[in-house]
Structures are given as C-alpha cells and as structure tokens.
Amino acid sequence: MAHDATTAGDDLTPGIKGIAADWAGDRETFHVPWGKAMMWIFLLSDTFIFTCFLTGYMNVRASTRVAWPNPSEVFALEVGGTPVPLLLIAIMTFVLITSSGTMALAVNMGYRGDRAKTAALMFVTAAFGAIFVGMQAFEWTKLIVEEGIRPWGNPLGAPQFGSFFFMITGFHGAHVSIGVIYLAVVALKVLRGDYERRGYEIVEITGLYWHFVDLVWVFIFAFFYLW
C-alpha cells in the first residue's frame, strides 16, 4: 500500500510548474477538469469586480444632486438628420448577443469533432467581438470630441458620469479585446489540429469566458444605458 501511494504521488510536480503541468495534462479536481475549474474561479473573481463597479455607479447615480445626463440623448445617433436614441448601443448589443450564438455553435461542433466548422465559428465570433470594440471606439470618440466628456469632467451634468462611463465600458471593452485574441489563438490551434488527441474541451472553456463577457454587457446595458 505504501508503495502504491508513493507511486501515485511520483508524477505530481510541486510548485508553479506542477500547477501548469496539471492544467496542461487535463487533470481533474472534484471531477471537473482543472482548466475549466480555473476559468470558473477567474470568472467568479471578475464578477465581484464588475459588481463593485455597477454597485458604486448605482449608489452615486441615486445620491448625486447634480442632474444626470439622459442616456437616450447622450448616446443618440443621427440618421438623416434625426437623432435616434441608443441606436449604436442597440446595434452593439445585437452584435454581442449574436456572437454568443456563434460561440455556442462552435462548442457544439467542437464536441462533434468537426475541426473546420469549430474554427470557422470561433473566427466569426472573434470578428463580432472586433466589430463591437470598433463601435465602442467610435462611441468614445464621439463623446470625447463632440460632447467634451472626460473621466474628470462632464459639461452635460454630473461630473461622475464621465468617470463611471469610461471606467465601466473601458474595463468591459478590455475584456472583449482580450477575448477576441483568445478566440483567434484557440481557433488557429483547433484548425492546426493541436487538440485532436486530447479533445476540444478548450473550446468550451473559451466559450465560458465569452459568454461571461456577453452577460456582463447585458447588465451594463440595463443599468447604464436604460436607467
């Protein structure tokens, strides 16, 4: 028995190298693959951060005595000379929600072992993410150049508006940008056949991250743009 215990522990490398080896070797913890478990832990910690941001925003928004800018007017987009409230934000939301659908299809194709379709759907998802980031850059440019809104000031009303807007949407935009790179790298490795031997669970793990980013945007859209 002692010999068996020693043998079982011989392949466990201590320290950071051991953790990396466990993750790369698809080891499991509580019957959950190590990579998936670590992604859930990361997403849980990220949830706390976004919750703090949105809670702080709602507290300031409810307590400030200075007039808060009307999002329908601030984020309106002119079409034929007529301002359409939240048009750009609606398009951005549609793009991101659609990307969740293509990501779900990519996971499905991954578990079916269809390498080409999995990679193609992941590239499409990454393209949607890049479009979202591009539209967000346009939105930032419009607010900074045309409206004069800054993180430290706001000519349209409460000065906290600018700081919360750039902090929350910037932090989320950084997550989307990282997700686009993450998706592209994994898609290239899928196309190259790097996961043929150990399976396509990495696609599901990537999908967890992307669905989280999409879900966070739903809360930002509801609390920041619709309130």
C-alpha positions in Angstrom: 0.0 0.0 0.0 2.8 2.4 0.9 4.5 1.6 -2.4 1.3 2.4 -4.3 0.8 5.7 -2.5 4.4 6.7 -3.3 4.0 5.7 -6.9 0.7 7.7 -7.2 2.5 10.8 -5.9 5.6 10.4 -8.0 4.0 12.1 -11.0 3.0 15.2 -9.1 5.4 18.1 -9.7 5.5 20.6 -6.9 5.1 24.4 -7.3 4.1 26.5 -10.2 5.5 24.1 -12.7 3.2 21.4 -11.2 0.1 23.6 -11.5 1.0 24.3 -15.1 1.6 20.6 -15.8 -1.7 19.6 -14.1 -3.6 22.2 -16.2 -1.9 21.1 -19.5 -2.4 17.5 -18.6 -6.2 17.8 -18.2 -6.1 16.7 -14.6 -9.4 16.9 -12.7 -10.4 18.5 -9.4 -13.7 17.4 -7.8 -14.5 15.7 -11.1 -14.1 19.0 -13.0 -11.2 19.4 -15.4 -8.5 21.7 -14.0 -8.7 24.2 -16.8 -12.5 24.6 -16.5 -12.3 24.9 -12.8 -9.7 27.7 -13.0 -11.8 29.5 -15.6 -14.8 29.4 -13.2 -12.6 30.8 -10.4 -11.4 33.6 -12.6 -14.9 34.5 -13.8 -16.1 34.5 -10.2 -13.4 37.0 -9.2 -14.3 39.1 -12.2 -17.9 39.0 -11.2 -17.0 40.6 -7.9 -15.1 43.4 -9.7 -18.0 44.2 -12.2 -20.5 44.0 -9.3 -18.5 46.6 -7.3 -18.3 48.9 -10.4 -22.0 48.7 -11.1 -23.0 49.0 -7.4 -20.8 52.1 -7.0 -22.3 53.6 -10.1 -25.9 53.0 -8.9 -25.1 54.4 -5.5 -23.6 57.6 -7.0 -26.3 57.9 -9.6 -29.0 57.7 -6.9 -27.3 60.1 -4.4 -25.9 62.8 -6.6 -27.8 66.1 -6.5 -26.5 67.3 -9.9 -28.6 66.4 -12.9 -27.5 63.2 -14.5 -27.3 63.2 -18.4 -30.1 61.5 -20.2 -28.6 58.4 -21.8 -31.2 58.4 -24.6 -29.9 61.9 -25.6 -26.2 61.4 -24.9 -26.0 58.1 -26.8 -28.3 59.1 -29.7 -27.1 58.6 -33.3 -28.3 60.8 -36.1 -29.9 59.1 -39.1 -30.9 61.5 -41.9 -30.6 64.4 -39.5 -32.9 62.9 -36.9 -31.4 61.6 -33.6 -32.3 58.0 -32.9 -31.9 57.2 -29.1 -29.5 54.4 -28.3 -29.2 53.2 -31.9 -25.5 52.5 -31.7 -25.9 50.8 -28.3 -28.7 48.6 -29.7 -26.5 47.5 -32.6 -23.6 46.8 -30.3 -25.9 44.7 -28.0 -27.2 42.8 -31.0 -23.7 42.0 -32.3 -22.5 40.8 -28.9 -25.6 38.6 -28.3 -25.3 37.1 -31.8 -21.6 36.3 -31.0 -22.8 34.2 -28.1 -24.9 32.1 -30.5 -21.9 31.5 -32.8 -19.8 30.6 -29.8 -22.3 28.1 -28.6 -22.4 26.5 -32.1 -18.6 26.4 -32.0 -18.6 24.4 -28.8 -21.2 22.1 -30.2 -19.1 21.5 -33.4 -16.0 21.0 -31.2 -17.6 18.1 -29.3 -18.7 16.6 -32.5 -15.1 16.7 -33.7 -15.7 18.9 -36.7 -12.5 20.8 -36.7 -13.1 23.1 -39.7 -16.6 24.3 -38.6 -15.4 24.8 -35.0 -12.5 27.0 -36.1 -14.7 28.9 -38.6 -17.4 29.7 -36.0 -14.7 30.8 -33.5 -13.3 33.2 -36.1 -16.8 34.5 -36.8 -17.3 35.1 -33.0 -13.9 36.9 -32.8 -15.0 39.0 -35.8 -18.2 40.0 -34.0 -16.1 40.9 -30.9 -13.8 43.1 -33.1 -16.8 44.9 -34.6 -18.1 45.5 -31.1 -14.8 47.0 -30.0 -14.7 49.2 -33.2 -18.1 50.5 -32.4 -17.2 51.2 -28.8 -14.1 53.2 -30.1 -16.5 55.2 -32.3 -18.7 55.8 -29.3 -15.8 57.0 -27.1 -14.6 59.3 -29.9 -18.0 60.9 -30.3 -18.4 61.5 -26.6 -14.8 62.9 -26.2 -14.7 65.0 -29.3 -18.3 66.1 -29.9 -19.7 66.2 -26.3 -16.5 67.1 -24.4 -17.0 64.4 -21.8 -13.8 63.4 -19.9 -13.2 61.0 -17.0 -12.7 64.0 -14.8 -15.5 66.2 -16.1 -18.8 66.4 -17.9 -20.3 69.6 -19.5 -23.7 67.9 -19.7 -24.3 67.4 -16.0 -22.9 65.3 -13.1 -19.1 65.1 -13.4 -19.2 61.4 -12.2 -20.9 60.4 -15.4 -17.7 60.5 -17.4 -15.6 58.7 -14.8 -18.1 55.8 -14.5 -18.7 55.6 -18.2 -15.1 55.3 -19.2 -14.2 53.0 -16.3 -17.0 50.5 -16.7 -17.2 50.4 -20.5 -13.4 50.6 -20.8 -12.9 47.6 -18.4 -15.5 45.6 -20.3 -14.0 46.7 -23.7 -10.6 45.4 -22.5 -12.3 42.0 -21.7 -13.8 41.9 -25.2 -10.4 42.8 -26.8 -8.7 40.0 -24.8 -11.5 37.6 -25.7 -11.0 38.4 -29.4 -7.3 37.5 -29.2 -8.1 34.4 -27.1 -10.7 33.2 -29.6 -8.4 33.7 -32.5 -5.4 31.9 -30.9 -7.6 28.9 -29.9 -9.3 28.8 -33.3 -5.9 28.7 -35.0 -4.8 25.8 -32.8 -8.0 24.0 -33.5 -7.5 24.5 -37.2 -4.0 23.2 -36.9 -5.2 20.1 -35.2 -3.4 20.7 -31.8 -6.4 19.3 -29.9 -7.1 16.2 -31.9 -5.5 13.9 -29.3 -6.9 15.4 -26.1 -10.3 16.7 -27.3 -11.9 20.1 -27.7 -12.8 20.9 -24.1 -10.6 24.1 -24.5 -13.3 25.4 -26.9 -15.9 25.1 -24.1 -13.5 26.9 -21.7 -13.1 29.7 -24.2 -16.9 29.8 -24.6 -17.3 30.2 -20.8 -15.2 33.4 -20.9 -17.0 34.8 -23.9 -20.5 34.1 -22.6 -19.5 35.8 -19.3 -18.3 38.9 -21.3 -21.7 39.0 -23.1 -23.7 38.5 -19.9 -21.8 41.4 -18.2 -22.7 43.7 -21.2 -26.4 42.9 -20.6 -26.1 44.3 -17.1 -24.1 47.3 -18.3 -26.8 48.0 -21.0 -29.6 47.7 -18.5 -28.1 49.8 -15.6 -26.1 52.4 -17.5 -27.9 52.9 -20.8 -31.5 52.3 -19.9 -31.7 53.8 -16.4 
